[in-house]
Amino acid sequence: MPSKKTKKAKKPVKFKTITFKVTARQKRSLMNFCRSRRTTPTKLIKKAIRPMLENYGGLKKSAVQQVAVNQLELF
């Protein structure tokens, strides 16, 4: 008789809420764009920022402050 393998329970995904403000004109523009592409504003925004967020999940903040290129080194 074949043995049954038990499946591991999936770890639930944690979601965090982020809010930001847009002007009335930007909102109207966003809604018109989404309507024409048959998508939702949430999907559009997530798709737009995904490339910027994917590679930085495990990045640790460095203790050294970065100096701007046009600043003089005095010490």
Order of alpha helices (4+ residues) and beta strands (2+ residues): alpha-alpha
